[in-house]
Amino acid sequence: MEPYRILVVDDSVFMRKIITDLIEEDPNFRVIAVAKNGAEAVVKTKELKPHAVTMDIEMPEMNGLEALERIMAATPTPVIMLSSLTMSGAVETIRALELGAIDFIRKPSGSISLDLFKVKQLLHEKLRIAVKTRMQPQLPIEPAKRPERSVQPSAPFVKPPSAAEIPKRITAAVQETGKPLSGVGSGSSKGFRDLVAIGTSTGGPRALQKVLSGLPADFPAPVLIVQHMPPNFTKSLSQRLNDQCAVRVVEAEEAQVLEPGTAYVAPGGLHMTVVKADDKKYRISLSKSEPVSGHRPSVDKLFQSLLPLKELTRHAVIMTGMGSDGARTIGELRKDGAATTIAESEETCVVYGMPRVAVENGAAMFVLPLGDIAPKLVERVTDKNGSR
């Protein structure tokens, strides 16, 4: 089989050479051309039709974000953002994923062999996904109109207490400060009977934007989200989604009380589960325990925590992503009486992996294109007549 054709875009001659060498260490890939800015990238993508593109963000004449937007509109091609900004400039990375980039990876930081080895492994892994991805023109998603609302800043991570310890810690904090504990809510939370959990991976930021922007501000359930993403980026993702959606979106905090009309994004590098504390409130629990299904946060871990919560009406969604994280436990939720289990259909998935396994396992009650998931959730969650 002929090697997959790759276009490398970077304004640095040195970096173009490094990236080309790393890519071509795998005989399945061949760099067919390089471009020194976004304008050249747009032209060469149209002319050469590569299987995938690696794209820098910060470049002269036309930056990577503008080039990405033009490529997705005219010649949809799998693009991996490869830039130093992907670590310190998470906002630009999230924007790139919204515009249709498949994934991102940081640039090599120099000639250190260990660093280059790690970057090479990740680059080859993401390229293998990218070249098999079917791309479609990326139309902009209109942000939802929402009322003015304030968002509490995220608290720093602390070692997660047990469900029994949570109320004691809150009481101690209140006695010490005379005020409610910020971010975890020591007062009574709004009541809800439904709980929604969503798991996604590659292609997830854009899919989440589409689903969450379709939920009304008064959506009567909390929404728990696991998006496979490194630390630091989930905060930027939640802030960006919060700006675009009617529901409130936050990066989850330890011991946080769940509220309807709020979506909680699992922090990168931490498992997120739901616990029913001794004060009878449903709270977030974060953990650095071992990865599950190769991931931390893990969709399986989140879904599994919903199994004991039989008093709630549970709704689970699994969307675009490589592998099978969440596919097993969404099936367990269905068998356990969950009201709704949804898998995104192949036609709209960036990578039809996690949803495919869920469908093949018979775990999905509904197999829906991305645009139909939010309306279905609204229908199922707001149906108070019990006709599921």
C-alpha positions as CSV (number, residue, x, y, z in Angstrom):
1,M,0.0,0.0,0.0
2,E,1.2,3.5,-0.8
3,P,2.2,5.7,2.2
4,Y,-0.4,8.3,3.4
5,R,0.5,11.7,2.0
6,I,1.1,14.4,4.6
7,L,1.5,18.2,4.3
8,V,3.6,19.9,7.0
9,V,2.8,23.6,7.8
10,D,5.2,25.7,9.9
11,D,7.0,29.0,9.6
12,S,10.3,27.6,11.0
13,V,12.6,25.8,8.5
14,F,14.1,23.9,11.5
15,M,10.7,22.8,12.8
16,R,9.5,21.7,9.3
17,K,12.6,19.5,9.1
18,I,12.1,18.0,12.6
19,I,8.4,17.3,12.0
20,T,9.0,15.8,8.6
21,D,11.7,13.5,10.0
22,L,9.5,12.4,12.9
23,I,6.6,11.7,10.5
24,E,8.6,9.7,8.0
25,E,10.1,7.4,10.7
26,D,6.8,5.6,10.2
27,P,6.9,4.1,6.7
28,N,3.1,4.4,6.4
29,F,3.5,8.2,6.1
30,R,5.3,10.4,3.5
31,V,5.6,14.2,3.6
32,I,4.7,15.3,0.1
33,A,5.2,19.0,0.7
34,V,5.7,21.7,3.3
35,A,4.3,25.2,3.6
36,K,5.7,28.2,5.5
37,N,2.4,29.9,6.3
38,G,-1.4,29.5,6.3
39,A,-1.8,31.0,2.8
40,E,0.5,28.4,1.3
41,A,-1.2,25.7,3.3
42,V,-4.6,26.6,1.8
43,V,-3.3,26.5,-1.8
44,K,-1.3,23.3,-1.4
45,T,-4.1,21.5,0.4
46,K,-6.4,22.2,-2.5
47,E,-3.8,21.3,-5.2
48,L,-2.1,18.2,-3.6
49,K,-5.1,16.8,-1.6
50,P,-3.0,15.3,1.2
51,H,-4.5,12.6,3.5
52,A,-3.7,14.8,6.5
53,V,-2.1,18.1,7.5
54,T,0.0,19.2,10.5
55,M,-0.6,22.9,11.2
56,D,1.2,25.4,13.3
57,I,-1.0,28.1,14.8
58,E,1.2,31.2,15.0
59,M,2.5,32.1,11.5
60,P,3.0,35.2,9.3
61,E,0.7,36.4,6.5
62,M,-2.1,33.9,7.6
63,N,-2.1,32.1,10.9
64,G,-3.1,28.5,11.4
65,L,-6.6,29.2,12.6
66,E,-7.6,31.3,9.6
67,A,-6.0,28.7,7.3
68,L,-7.8,25.9,9.1
69,E,-11.2,27.7,8.6
70,R,-10.5,28.1,4.9
71,I,-9.4,24.5,4.4
72,M,-12.5,23.2,6.2
73,A,-14.8,25.3,4.1
74,A,-13.2,24.6,0.7
75,T,-11.3,21.3,0.9
76,P,-12.2,19.5,4.2
77,T,-9.0,17.6,5.2
78,P,-8.0,16.1,8.6
79,V,-5.8,18.6,10.3
80,I,-3.7,18.1,13.5
81,M,-2.7,21.3,15.2
82,L,1.0,21.1,16.1
83,S,2.3,24.2,17.9
84,S,3.9,25.5,21.0
85,L,0.7,27.3,21.7
86,T,-1.2,24.1,22.4
87,M,0.2,24.0,25.9
88,S,0.3,27.7,27.0
89,G,-2.4,28.9,24.6
90,A,-5.2,26.4,25.3
91,V,-7.8,29.0,24.1
92,E,-6.3,28.9,20.5
93,T,-6.3,25.1,20.6
94,I,-9.9,24.9,21.7
95,R,-10.8,27.3,18.9
96,A,-8.9,25.1,16.4
97,L,-10.9,22.1,17.5
98,E,-14.2,24.0,17.1
99,L,-13.1,24.9,13.5
100,G,-12.7,21.3,12.6
101,A,-9.2,20.2,13.6
102,I,-9.1,16.5,14.4
103,D,-6.7,16.8,17.3
104,F,-3.7,18.6,18.6
105,I,-0.1,17.9,19.8
106,R,2.6,20.1,21.2
107,K,5.7,20.8,19.2
108,P,9.0,19.1,20.1
109,S,10.7,21.4,22.7
110,G,14.2,20.7,21.4
111,S,16.7,17.9,20.7
112,I,16.0,16.0,23.9
113,S,15.6,12.4,22.8
114,L,12.9,11.5,25.3
115,D,10.8,14.5,24.3
116,L,11.2,13.7,20.7
117,F,10.3,10.1,21.3
118,K,7.0,11.0,23.1
119,V,6.1,13.6,20.4
120,K,6.8,11.0,17.7
121,Q,4.6,8.4,19.3
122,L,1.7,10.8,19.8
123,L,2.1,12.3,16.3
124,H,2.0,8.8,14.6
125,E,-1.0,7.8,16.8
126,K,-3.0,10.9,15.8
127,L,-2.0,10.7,12.2
128,R,-3.3,7.1,12.0
129,I,-6.7,8.3,13.2
130,A,-6.6,11.4,11.0
131,V,-5.9,9.7,7.7
132,K,-8.9,7.4,8.2
133,T,-11.3,10.2,9.1
134,R,-14.0,11.1,6.7
135,M,-14.2,14.9,6.6
136,Q,-17.2,17.1,5.8
137,P,-17.5,20.8,5.3
138,Q,-17.5,22.5,8.7
139,L,-20.4,25.0,9.0
140,P,-20.3,27.4,11.9
141,I,-22.4,26.5,15.0
142,E,-24.5,29.5,16.1
143,P,-24.0,30.3,19.8
144,A,-27.1,29.9,21.9
145,K,-28.7,33.0,23.3
146,R,-28.6,33.0,27.1
147,P,-29.5,35.2,30.0
148,E,-26.8,37.1,31.9
149,R,-25.4,34.9,34.7
150,S,-22.3,34.9,36.8
151,V,-19.9,32.0,37.1
152,Q,-17.9,31.1,40.2
153,P,-14.2,30.7,39.6
154,S,-12.9,27.1,39.8
155,A,-11.3,26.1,43.1
156,P,-7.8,24.4,43.1
157,F,-7.8,20.6,43.2
158,V,-7.8,19.1,46.6
159,K,-7.5,15.4,47.6
160,P,-11.0,14.0,47.2
161,P,-12.8,13.1,50.5
162,S,-15.1,10.2,50.9
163,A,-18.8,10.7,50.6
164,A,-19.0,10.6,54.4
165,E,-16.3,13.3,54.9
166,I,-17.8,15.8,52.5
167,P,-20.4,17.3,54.8
168,K,-17.8,17.5,57.7
169,R,-15.4,19.5,55.5
170,I,-18.1,21.9,54.5
171,T,-19.3,22.4,58.0
172,A,-15.7,23.1,59.2
173,A,-15.2,25.6,56.4
174,V,-18.4,27.4,57.2
175,Q,-17.6,27.6,60.9
176,E,-14.1,29.0,60.1
177,T,-15.1,31.6,57.5
178,G,-18.7,32.3,58.4
179,K,-19.5,32.0,54.6
180,P,-20.6,29.2,52.3
181,L,-17.7,27.3,50.8
182,S,-17.1,28.7,47.3
183,G,-17.6,26.2,44.5
184,V,-19.2,23.5,46.5
185,G,-22.3,25.1,47.8
186,S,-23.1,24.5,51.4
187,G,-26.7,25.7,51.0
188,S,-29.5,23.7,49.6
189,S,-29.3,22.9,45.9
190,K,-32.1,23.0,43.5
191,G,-34.0,19.8,43.2
192,F,-33.9,17.6,40.1
193,R,-35.0,14.1,39.3
194,D,-33.0,13.6,36.0
195,L,-29.2,13.3,35.4
196,V,-27.5,13.4,32.1
197,A,-23.9,12.0,31.4
198,I,-22.0,12.5,28.2
199,G,-18.8,10.8,27.1
200,T,-16.7,11.8,24.0
201,S,-13.2,11.9,22.7
202,T,-11.7,12.8,19.3
203,G,-14.0,15.4,17.7
204,G,-15.7,16.0,21.0
205,P,-15.2,19.7,21.6
206,R,-17.2,20.6,18.5
207,A,-19.8,17.9,19.2
208,L,-20.2,19.2,22.7
209,Q,-20.7,22.7,21.4
210,K,-23.5,21.5,19.1
211,V,-25.3,19.5,21.9
212,L,-25.0,21.9,24.7
213,S,-26.0,24.9,22.6
214,G,-29.2,23.0,21.9
215,L,-30.2,22.8,25.6
216,P,-32.3,25.7,27.2
217,A,-31.0,27.7,30.1
218,D,-33.7,26.1,32.3
219,F,-32.8,22.6,31.4
220,P,-34.0,20.6,34.5
221,A,-31.0,18.4,34.9
222,P,-27.3,18.5,35.6
223,V,-25.1,17.4,32.7
224,L,-21.8,15.6,33.5
225,I,-19.2,15.5,30.7
226,V,-16.1,13.4,30.2
227,Q,-14.0,14.7,27.2
228,H,-10.7,13.0,26.7
229,M,-8.3,15.9,27.0
230,P,-5.1,16.8,28.9
231,P,-5.0,19.0,32.0
232,N,-5.3,22.7,31.5
233,F,-7.3,22.4,28.2
234,T,-10.6,21.3,29.9
235,K,-10.8,24.6,31.7
236,S,-10.5,26.5,28.5
237,L,-13.0,24.2,26.9
238,S,-15.5,24.7,29.7
239,Q,-15.1,28.5,29.6
240,R,-15.5,28.5,25.8
241,L,-18.7,26.4,26.0
242,N,-20.0,28.6,28.8
243,D,-19.7,31.6,26.5
244,Q,-21.6,29.8,23.7
245,C,-24.4,28.0,25.5
246,A,-27.6,28.8,27.4
247,V,-26.8,26.3,30.1
248,R,-24.0,27.2,32.5
249,V,-20.8,25.2,31.8
250,V,-18.0,24.8,34.4
251,E,-14.9,22.7,34.9
252,A,-15.9,20.4,37.7
253,E,-14.6,20.9,41.3
254,E,-14.2,18.5,44.1
255,A,-17.4,18.2,46.3
256,Q,-19.3,20.5,44.1
257,V,-23.1,20.3,44.5
258,L,-24.9,19.3,41.3
259,E,-27.5,21.8,40.0
260,P,-29.9,21.6,37.1
261,G,-29.1,23.8,34.1
262,T,-25.4,23.3,34.6
263,A,-22.9,21.2,32.7
264,Y,-19.8,19.9,34.5
265,V,-16.6,19.1,32.5
266,A,-14.3,16.6,34.1
267,P,-10.8,18.2,34.6
268,G,-8.1,16.7,32.4
269,G,-6.1,14.1,34.3
270,L,-8.8,13.4,36.9
271,H,-11.6,10.8,37.0
272,M,-15.0,12.4,37.7
273,T,-17.8,10.5,39.4
274,V,-21.1,11.4,41.2
275,V,-21.6,10.6,44.9
276,K,-24.7,11.0,47.1
277,A,-23.3,12.5,50.3
278,D,-24.6,12.1,53.8
279,D,-26.3,15.5,53.4
280,K,-28.4,13.8,50.6
281,K,-27.0,16.1,48.0
282,Y,-25.4,14.8,44.8
283,R,-21.8,15.9,44.5
284,I,-18.8,15.7,42.3
285,S,-15.9,13.4,43.3
286,L,-12.5,13.8,41.6
287,S,-9.8,11.2,41.7
288,K,-6.3,10.5,40.4
289,S,-6.8,6.7,40.6
290,E,-5.4,4.5,37.8
291,P,-6.6,5.1,34.2
292,V,-9.7,3.1,33.1
293,S,-10.0,2.0,29.5
294,G,-6.6,3.8,29.0
295,H,-8.1,7.1,30.0
296,R,-8.2,9.5,32.9
297,P,-10.8,11.0,32.9
298,S,-12.7,7.9,31.8
299,V,-16.3,7.7,30.5
300,D,-16.6,4.2,31.9
301,K,-15.7,5.6,35.4
302,L,-18.4,8.3,35.2
303,F,-21.1,6.0,33.8
304,Q,-20.3,3.4,36.4
305,S,-20.9,5.9,39.2
306,L,-24.5,6.4,38.0
307,L,-25.4,2.8,38.5
308,P,-26.2,3.1,42.3
309,L,-28.3,6.2,41.7
310,K,-31.5,4.3,40.8
311,E,-33.7,7.0,42.4
312,L,-32.7,9.4,39.6
313,T,-33.9,9.2,36.0
314,R,-30.6,8.6,34.2
315,H,-29.7,9.6,30.6
316,A,-26.4,8.6,29.0
317,V,-24.9,9.8,25.7
318,I,-21.7,8.5,23.9
319,M,-20.3,10.5,21.0
320,T,-17.4,10.7,18.6
321,G,-14.1,9.1,19.7
322,M,-11.6,6.4,19.1
323,G,-11.7,3.2,21.1
324,S,-14.4,1.9,23.4
325,D,-14.4,4.0,26.5
326,G,-17.9,4.2,27.9
327,A,-19.4,1.5,25.6
328,R,-19.5,-1.2,28.2
329,T,-21.0,0.8,31.0
330,I,-23.6,2.6,28.9
331,G,-24.8,-0.9,28.2
332,E,-24.8,-1.6,32.0
333,L,-26.9,1.6,32.5
334,R,-29.4,0.4,29.9
335,K,-29.8,-3.0,31.6
336,D,-30.0,-1.2,35.0
337,G,-33.1,0.8,33.9
338,A,-31.6,4.0,32.6
339,A,-34.3,6.0,30.8
340,T,-32.2,7.0,27.8
341,T,-29.0,5.8,26.2
342,I,-27.9,7.6,23.0
343,A,-25.0,6.8,20.6
344,E,-24.0,9.3,17.9
345,S,-24.5,7.9,14.5
346,E,-21.7,7.2,12.1
347,E,-22.8,9.9,9.6
348,T,-21.8,12.8,11.9
349,C,-18.9,11.2,14.0
350,V,-15.4,12.5,13.4
351,V,-14.3,9.1,14.6
352,Y,-16.9,6.3,14.8
353,G,-15.3,4.3,17.5
354,M,-16.8,4.6,20.9
355,P,-20.4,4.9,19.6
356,R,-19.9,2.0,17.2
357,V,-19.0,-0.3,20.0
358,A,-22.0,0.8,22.0
359,V,-24.3,0.2,19.0
360,E,-22.8,-3.2,18.3
361,N,-23.3,-4.1,22.0
362,G,-26.9,-3.2,21.8
363,A,-26.4,-0.5,24.4
364,A,-28.0,2.4,22.5
365,M,-31.8,2.9,22.6
366,F,-31.3,5.7,20.1
367,V,-28.7,6.1,17.4
368,L,-28.8,9.7,16.3
369,P,-26.9,12.2,14.2
370,L,-25.3,15.0,16.2
371,G,-28.0,17.6,15.5
372,D,-30.7,15.4,16.9
373,I,-29.1,14.6,20.3
374,A,-30.0,17.8,22.1
375,P,-33.7,17.8,21.0
376,K,-33.9,14.1,22.1
377,L,-32.5,15.0,25.5
378,V,-34.9,17.9,25.9
379,E,-37.8,15.6,25.0
380,R,-36.7,12.8,27.4
381,V,-35.8,14.9,30.3
382,T,-38.7,17.3,30.2
383,D,-41.3,14.4,29.7
384,K,-42.9,14.3,33.1
385,N,-45.6,11.9,32.1
386,G,-43.5,8.8,32.4
387,S,-43.9,7.9,28.7
388,R,-40.3,6.9,28.0
